[in-house]
Amino acid sequence: MQHRYVGDVGDFVKMGLLRSLQVGRRLGVAWWLFPDETNKRDGRHITYFQRHPEWRDLDAALFDGLARIVQSGDRQISALQNPAFLPNALFCDEVIPTEATSTGRLVSRAAWFQRVKDALVGCNLVFVDPDNGLEPMSLKPGATAAGKCVSLAQLRSLSEPGRTLIVYHHQSRRKGGHLAEIDYLAERLRYIGFGTVDAVRSRPYSPRAFFILDAPTDLRVCAKELTLRWSSLLSWHPDASAK
């Protein structure tokens, strides 16, 4: 996540998903906040307010609230932490360290991650929002770009009995297409020990996937029902072994 993305169509989808799934649970949000990159033009998908007014029927309070943030020009992560959006949620919004050296980054990020883990104690639903999503096989842990991903080791470390993780992934141009990428990543997640790996996929503007790890039956049902209500935006991809 970066400040400059706040209020875009990705936030409408992710916040809508969390608002639906957090009911009856203690939600913790790890923003995985990366410093804004000024040399890129991402974060421009904010025309949905004008182009798709029908989406307001899906969640009027969320739609109007995000529109106000964008129109104000103050696109900061703190605006999403308004309890009107996610009541009683806990937020981890410390910026990921970006020291100049690989060794410095590794040390500082290990300490940063421990602080995130400590802050999430007591949360039984945790949303992880890395800028790019799950780490690619080729990524070097000490690279600057590694701060834009969540590693499989970090996800395993965040996992605990009774806790469901939701992980954002920006879909790539992996050979085989987006649905094949979801299957590939789900297999990687199962391989490291997650029992069930479901996914919610968002199609408009820029394809995104939200992996839901080790969810109880009622939460899985809730996620599926949301995709049916939001069928213009979302699709449901259940774990192959737990349909």
Buried (B, 14 or more C-beta within 10 A) or exposed (E): BBBBBBBBBBBBBBBBBBBBBBEEBBBBBBBBBBEBEEEEEBBEBBEBBEEBEEBBEBBEEBBEBBBEBBEEEEBBBEBBBEEEBBEEBBBBBBBBBEEEEBEEBBBBBEEBBEEBBEBBEEBBBBBBBBBBBBBEEEBEBBEBEBBBBBBBEBBEEBBBEEBBBBBBBBBBEEEEEBBEBBBEBBEBBBEEEBEBBBBBBBBBBEBBBBBBBBBEEEBBEBBBEBBEBBEEBBBBBBBEEEE
